[in-house]
Amino acid sequence: EGSKEKSDHYVFVLDHAHKGDISNQIASREGKSIFFVRTKRGADKLALNLSNAGVTVGTLHGGKSQAVRTRTLARFKDQDSAVLVATDVAARGIHVDDIDLVVHFDAPADHKDYLHRSGRTARAGKTGRVVTLATHKEQRTVSGITRRAGVEPWVMAIKPLDEKLVSITGAKAPTGLPVKEVKEKAPAMPRHKSAKHRAKRSRNRNKFATSGSGRSRNS
């Protein structure tokens, strides 16, 4: 687990209408980042939005097979700059030492989940940053969670690409060029000829045999 003492914690208070743009900008930064969401559906939706903005992203949740999750995590580990969207359950198998930013896209259910998510950064003696995205309505709930977690975060109002957002997270404007999702290919299945195709082949053979039966051989 990462150390909360070696992490800087922030709560970004934002308008709900700006949440998508701010997430896209944070995800376009350099370095490894994990975005945490509450549900599988939420994970897929966020990953799609990031991909459409030009961010290459991997997704981990319980709806993915173990083989797919293993390959997704391996790709994340191998890249210097990478983004992973994960649910709380899927995150329990994430052990990567060079994650320098954790983003609570959805507020965690309680302080235990907050600490577990945040522990994905500041590992192996390194430092990290933890950002919670909170709308004005969510601010009080998030404040209670961080207090019970024993964390005193910096709380600040944030708008897309403002100076504080850029300096704290390294946010950048996304390319806006949609990224095609990396899909796991199923093994190729043997091709089976249709009955219609086999019947046509049979007629052609019969036709050839009939037309050739009247030919005389040259001696």
Helices and strands as residue ranges (DSSP letters): G 4-6, E 7-14, G 16-18, H 19-27, E 32-37, H 40-53, E 57-60, H 66-78, E 82-87, G 90-93, E 99-104, H 111-118, E 128-135, H 139-148, E 154-157, H 163-169, H 195-212
